[in-house]
Amino acid sequence: MSFELPKLNYAFNALEPHIDAKTMEIHHGKHHQAYVTNLNNAIPGSGAEGKSIEEICRNISKYSMPIRNNGGGHYNHTLFWEIMAPNAGGQPSGEVAKAIETDLGGFEKFKTDFAAAGATRFGSGWAWLSVKADGKLCVCSTPNQDNPLMDIAECPGTPILGMDVWEHAYYLNYQNRRPDYISAFFNVINWAKVNENYLKAKK
């Protein structure tokens, strides 16, 4: 069973002006596709044959760096596309909104902490909102294509929202202004999907 590039639920230009169409086209069709291709090439003989991407991430310490980098790239980007949507942003709703209040000190504090996680990640990486083993939310960042699901993560949990802060996610439009990209990202968060992810992670 080979992994495949997931289709987007919206057009490349649907997230404009916050994320431009050219960035989306290259990010999805070139970068994510490369992770999928390289992951499929790295799996034969690794012991990861037939496993889901979640299983691979949870046991990533058993596998090679090509599987870690490309498997993480595939998992992270698949989540990334799903938690963005046109005409989105605004305030969270549902159970995740309540959890942000109780676990993270409210939405404004979450925004500050999440933005800081992305802005202060040196080099390439991701910012995350995750559900920990105790069911509480946490905000953290990981380097490169690592994620909290991995058994090597310093902030273990089940990711429900991820923000890509690799330069390829924003450089065409924002150049070196990562904080501007992060501010814009809040306008495309699909909180309904994040809430859905939260409920699933809590089961």
C-alpha positions as a printed Julia matrix, in Angstrom:
203×3 Matrix{Float64}:
   0.0    0.0    0.0
   1.55   3.26  -1.13
   0.81   6.62   0.43
  -0.8    9.21  -1.84
  -0.94  12.98  -1.99
  -4.34  14.03  -0.59
  -6.5   16.31  -2.69
  -7.26  19.78  -1.4
 -10.85  20.61  -0.46
 -10.48  24.08  -1.98
  -8.81  25.83  -4.9
  -5.2   27.04  -4.71
  -6.39  30.67  -4.6
  -9.14  30.08  -2.05
  -7.06  31.23   0.93
  -6.02  34.55  -0.63
  -5.02  37.16   0.39
  -3.67  35.37   3.46
  -1.91  32.56   1.58
  -1.3   33.1   -2.12
  -2.21  30.67  -4.88
   1.36  30.15  -6.15
   2.59  29.21  -2.68
  -0.3   26.76  -2.27
   0.33  25.21  -5.68
   4.06  24.68  -5.05
   3.62  23.7   -1.4
   1.0   21.05  -2.13
   2.02  19.81  -5.56
   5.8   19.93  -5.19
   6.82  19.85  -1.51
   4.13  17.53  -0.16
   4.33  15.31  -3.24
   8.08  14.96  -2.68
   7.52  13.81   0.9
   5.02  11.19  -0.3
   7.33   9.94  -3.06
  10.36   9.77  -0.78
   8.37   8.06   1.99
   7.13   5.38  -0.4
  10.69   4.84  -1.62
  12.02   4.5    1.94
   9.45   2.02   3.25
  10.37  -1.27   1.47
  12.41  -3.43   3.84
  11.96  -1.04   6.77
   9.28  -2.92   8.68
   6.81  -0.09   8.08
   5.06  -1.83   5.19
   1.27  -1.77   5.52
   1.24   0.55   8.52
  -0.77   3.77   8.71
   1.08   7.07   8.82
  -0.11   7.47  12.44
   1.37   4.09  13.41
   4.64   5.02  11.74
   4.83   8.35  13.59
   4.01   6.77  16.96
   6.91   4.36  16.51
   9.24   6.64  14.58
  12.29   5.77  16.68
  12.28   2.34  15.01
  12.76   3.78  11.55
  15.35   5.56   9.44
  15.75   9.32   9.12
  14.27   9.28   5.58
  11.1    7.73   7.02
  11.1   10.16   9.95
  11.57  13.23   7.74
   9.25  12.22   4.91
   6.7   10.43   7.08
   6.48  13.49   9.27
   6.24  15.68   6.19
   3.32  13.64   4.89
   1.45  13.5    8.21
   2.03  17.17   9.04
   0.97  18.52   5.67
  -2.11  16.3    5.47
  -3.28  17.83   8.75
  -2.24  21.32   7.63
  -4.44  21.3    4.5
  -7.42  20.04   6.51
  -7.31  22.66   9.24
  -7.37  25.55   6.76
 -10.4   26.76   4.84
 -11.62  29.81   2.91
 -13.9   32.19   4.81
 -12.62  30.76   8.08
 -10.73  32.18  11.05
 -12.53  34.0   13.81
 -13.17  32.42  17.18
 -13.13  28.7   17.98
 -16.43  27.07  18.87
 -17.64  23.86  20.41
 -15.77  21.77  22.96
 -12.33  22.91  21.83
 -13.28  26.52  22.61
 -14.12  25.51  26.18
 -10.86  23.58  26.46
  -8.85  26.56  25.23
 -10.44  28.61  28.01
  -9.83  26.08  30.77
  -6.49  24.59  29.67
  -4.73  27.51  27.98
  -6.04  30.62  29.69
  -8.39  31.78  26.95
  -8.31  32.41  23.22
  -6.18  35.57  23.28
  -3.52  33.89  25.39
  -3.62  30.87  23.08
  -3.09  33.13  20.06
  -0.11  34.79  21.74
   1.44  31.48  22.79
   0.79  29.76  19.45
   2.22  32.69  17.49
   5.29  32.68  19.74
   5.76  28.94  19.25
   5.89  29.51  15.5
   7.9   32.72  15.55
  10.61  31.46  17.89
  11.14  28.08  16.23
  14.7   28.43  14.94
  15.07  27.37  11.32
  12.32  25.12   9.97
   9.54  23.47  11.9
   5.96  23.56  13.1
   3.76  25.05  15.82
   1.13  22.77  17.34
  -2.03  22.65  19.37
  -2.22  19.12  20.75
  -4.17  16.97  23.17
  -1.91  15.41  25.79
  -2.35  11.94  27.29
  -4.23  13.5   30.25
  -6.75  15.05  27.84
  -5.58  18.63  28.29
  -4.48  20.95  25.49
  -0.93  22.16  25.06
   0.95  24.45  22.67
   4.46  23.66  21.49
   6.72  23.55  18.45
   8.86  20.86  16.83
  11.86  21.07  14.49
  11.91  20.06  10.83
   9.07  17.6   10.05
   8.78  16.16  13.56
   5.4   16.24  15.31
   3.99  15.56  18.81
   2.66  12.14  17.74
   6.22  10.84  17.37
   7.72   8.81  20.21
  10.77  11.09  20.18
   8.76  14.31  20.7
   9.6   16.59  23.63
   5.92  17.6   23.78
   3.99  14.35  23.18
   0.34  14.46  22.25
  -2.17  14.16  19.42
  -1.97  17.19  17.1
  -5.3   18.85  16.3
  -3.92  22.06  14.72
  -0.56  22.57  13.05
   1.09  25.59  11.45
   3.95  25.12   9.0
   6.75  27.64   9.6
   9.15  26.3    6.98
  10.07  29.13   4.61
   8.44  27.29   1.71
   5.08  27.88   3.44
   5.27  31.66   3.19
   8.4   33.04   1.52
   6.94  33.96  -1.88
   4.47  36.33  -0.28
   6.0   37.27   3.07
   9.76  36.88   2.43
  11.46  36.9    5.84
   8.41  38.29   7.67
   7.38  35.1    9.42
   5.35  36.97  12.1
   3.19  38.54   9.35
   2.49  35.09   7.91
   1.6   33.79  11.37
  -0.85  36.67  11.9
  -2.45  35.92   8.54
  -2.68  32.21   9.34
  -5.25  32.88  12.07
  -7.62  34.08   9.31
  -7.69  30.66   7.61
  -7.99  28.3   10.59
 -10.96  25.97  10.13
 -12.11  25.81  13.75
 -14.9   23.36  12.94
 -12.26  20.87  11.77
 -10.04  21.61  14.77
 -13.0   20.92  17.07
 -13.66  17.68  15.18
 -10.0   16.69  15.65
 -10.24  17.55  19.35
 -13.29  15.37  19.92
 -11.63  12.48  18.07
  -8.39  12.85  20.07
 -10.32  12.83  23.36
 -11.97   9.44  22.68
